[in-house]
């Protein structure tokens, strides 16, 4: 049992107010994202992209898009999680190395690629795949930051359309979440959780 991982999961709590004096280096942020991309994804297509708001100018541009929530300016950094709705374009990147290593034959790759491309012809299914898999990496980002001693907050309160327009984000991507990273100014009470028996059905 990995007790440190469990401790990180149980310690994590949404930060109510960030200490604006806290800073984080680009190298630390990159390390957090490097750990995060170990997240699983359907067909290993890795349906995500990050936009990192690290300097003061970028944070100020983000502030009105996040409806004036000062967490995005007080936090050391904020990461926008984008869902890739055209992740089938990652097929070669996902499978070519496996073919080269002999893990997968070229024929297997071609058959898998055909299956994936059929799925992605359905735009709703492509979007759903993007949202589901980007959700997986969002939790990884928070846990990776928490494991390094930072506090986090996931925010859905922002204008995705304004974010895309201001930062020239391709229609390939759909912004799903902002994750602010820094140090909490004070420790909030743990929010209650429903009992596991109320959210579980055994069959």
C-alpha positions in Angstrom: 0.0 0.0 0.0 1.3 3.4 -1.0 0.5 5.4 2.2 2.0 8.6 0.9 -0.3 8.6 -2.1 -3.3 8.0 0.1 -2.3 10.7 2.5 -2.0 13.1 -0.5 -5.5 12.2 -1.6 -7.0 12.7 1.8 -5.1 15.9 2.5 -6.2 17.6 -0.7 -8.9 20.2 -0.3 -10.1 23.1 -2.4 -8.1 26.2 -1.4 -10.4 29.2 -0.5 -7.7 31.9 -0.6 -4.2 31.8 -1.9 -1.1 33.5 -0.4 -0.1 36.0 -3.1 3.5 36.0 -1.9 4.0 32.3 -2.9 5.8 31.7 -6.2 6.5 28.7 -8.2 9.2 28.2 -10.9 8.6 27.2 -14.5 10.7 24.1 -13.8 8.4 23.1 -10.9 5.3 23.6 -13.0 6.8 21.6 -15.8 7.7 18.8 -13.4 4.0 18.8 -12.2 2.8 18.5 -15.8 5.4 15.8 -16.6 4.0 13.7 -13.8 0.4 14.5 -14.8 0.8 13.2 -18.3 1.1 9.7 -16.9 -2.7 9.8 -16.7 -4.5 7.0 -18.6 -6.5 7.8 -21.7 -8.6 5.9 -24.2 -6.4 4.3 -26.8 -3.6 6.3 -25.2 -4.6 9.3 -27.4 -3.9 11.7 -24.5 -6.8 14.0 -25.1 -5.5 17.1 -23.3 -3.6 20.3 -23.7 -2.4 22.8 -21.0 -2.4 26.6 -21.1 -0.3 27.9 -18.2 -0.8 31.3 -16.7 2.4 32.1 -14.8 3.3 35.7 -15.1 1.4 38.7 -13.7 0.4 39.9 -17.2 -1.2 36.6 -18.1 -3.0 36.3 -14.8 -4.5 39.8 -15.2 -5.8 38.8 -18.7 -7.3 35.7 -17.2 -9.0 37.6 -14.3 -12.1 38.9 -16.2 -12.4 35.6 -18.0 -12.7 33.9 -14.6 -15.4 36.4 -13.6 -13.1 38.4 -11.4 -12.1 35.5 -9.1 -8.9 36.8 -7.5 -7.7 33.2 -6.9 -6.3 33.3 -10.4 -4.2 36.4 -9.6 -3.2 35.4 -6.1 -2.2 31.8 -7.0 1.3 31.2 -8.1 0.0 29.8 -11.4 -3.2 28.6 -13.0 -3.4 25.8 -15.6 -6.3 25.7 -18.0 -7.1 22.1 -19.0 -8.3 21.7 -22.6 -10.1 18.7 -23.9 -8.8 17.5 -27.3 -11.9 16.8 -29.5 -9.6 15.6 -32.4 -7.4 13.3 -30.4 -7.5 10.8 -33.3 -4.9 13.1 -34.8 -2.5 11.6 -32.2 -2.7 8.1 -33.5 0.8 8.0 -35.0 2.4 9.6 -31.9 0.6 7.1 -29.7 1.3 3.9 -31.8 4.4 4.3 -33.9 6.8 3.8 -31.1 4.9 0.6 -30.2 5.3 -0.7 -33.7 9.1 0.1 -33.7 9.5 -1.7 -30.4 7.6 -4.8 -31.7 4.8 -4.4 -29.2 2.3 -3.9 -32.0 2.4 -4.9 -35.6 1.8 -2.4 -38.4 -1.3 -4.3 -39.3 -2.6 -4.1 -35.7 -1.9 -0.3 -35.7 -3.8 0.1 -39.0 -6.8 -1.8 -37.7 -6.9 0.1 -34.4 -6.5 3.4 -36.3 -9.5 2.5 -38.5 -11.6 1.8 -35.4 -10.6 5.1 -33.7 -11.3 7.1 -36.8 -14.7 5.6 -37.1 -15.5 6.6 -33.5 -14.2 10.2 -34.1 -16.5 10.6 -37.2 -19.2 11.1 -34.6 -18.5 14.6 -33.2 -20.5 14.0 -30.0 -18.5 10.9 -29.3 -15.3 12.7 -30.0 -16.2 15.5 -27.6 -17.3 13.1 -24.9 -14.0 11.2 -25.2 -12.1 14.5 -24.9 -14.1 15.6 -21.8 -13.8 12.2 -20.0 -10.0 11.9 -20.6 -9.2 15.5 -19.8 -11.1 15.0 -16.6 -8.6 12.2 -15.7 -5.6 14.4 -16.2 -7.2 17.2 -14.2 -7.1 15.1 -11.0 -3.5 14.1 -11.8 -2.5 17.8 -12.0 -4.0 18.5 -8.6 -2.4 15.4 -6.9 1.0 16.0 -8.5 0.9 19.6 -7.2 -0.3 18.5 -3.8 2.5 15.9 -3.6 5.0 18.7 -4.0 3.6 20.6 -1.1 1.4 23.0 -3.1 -2.4 23.6 -2.7 -4.8 23.7 -5.5 -8.3 24.7 -6.6 -10.3 23.5 -9.5 -12.6 26.1 -11.0 -15.4 25.7 -13.6 -16.4 29.3 -13.3 -15.0 31.0 -16.4 -16.0 31.8 -19.9 -14.6 29.1 -22.2 -15.5 31.2 -25.3 -13.6 34.3 -23.9 -10.6 32.1 -23.0 -10.5 30.7 -26.5 -10.8 34.1 -28.1 -8.3 36.0 -25.8 -5.6 33.3 -26.0 -6.2 32.1 -29.6 -7.2 28.6 -28.8 -8.1 26.3 -31.7 -11.6 24.9 -32.0 -9.9 21.5 -31.7 -9.8 22.1 -28.0 -12.6 22.7 -25.4 -11.5 24.4 -22.1 -13.0 22.4 -19.3 -11.4 23.6 -16.1 -9.0 26.1 -14.5 -6.6 24.7 -11.8 -4.9 27.2 -9.6 -1.7 26.2 -7.8 0.0 27.9 -4.9 -0.1 28.0 -1.1 -3.2 28.5 0.9 -3.4 31.7 3.0 -5.4 29.8 5.6 -6.5 26.2 6.0 -10.3 25.7 5.4 -12.4 23.1 7.1 -12.6 19.8 5.2 -15.7 19.7 3.2 -18.0 16.7 4.0 -18.4 13.7 1.7 -21.4 11.5 1.3 -21.0 8.1 3.0 -19.6 5.6 0.6 -22.6 3.3 1.0 -24.8 6.1 -0.3 -22.9 6.5 -3.5 -22.2 2.8 -4.1 -24.4 0.0 -5.6 -23.2 -3.5 -5.3 -24.5 -5.9 -7.9 
